[in-house]
Amino acid sequence: MTEDISEEVKKEIFRLVCIPGIEIEHIPEMVNKDYNTQLDYEKVMKILSNEYLKHNLDFGRRLCCRF
């Protein structure tokens, strides 16, 4: 499902997620307009969850909350 999405589009999604004030619901519209893709909310969430699981982004939070 996320294999057909280019790395450039993924980087744009991650960049938009980091910008304060941009909701995740609006990201597919913005990316579709700029890159002429057919993303929807579910695909964006799948990309983000795969990245979260791949890099174990919860690890740092577990370390700081242990004490």
Residue, then its C-alpha position, 0 to 999 in steps of 0.5 A: m500500500t505504501e510501496d507505491i509512494s515515492e520517497e519525495v512524497k514521504k519526506e513532504i509528509f514528514r515535513l508537513v507533520c512537523i509544521p505547527g498548525i497543520e492538521i494531519e487531516h489536511i496533509p493529503e489535500m496539500v500533497n495531492k495538490d503539489y505532487n498530483t497523487q491520490l493520497d487519502y487520510e488512511k494512507v498518510m496514517k499508514i505511512l506515519s505508523n510504519e515510520y513510527l514502528k520502523h524507528n521505534l520512536d517511543f524508545g526515548r519517551r520510555l527512557c525519560c518516563r522511567f524515572 
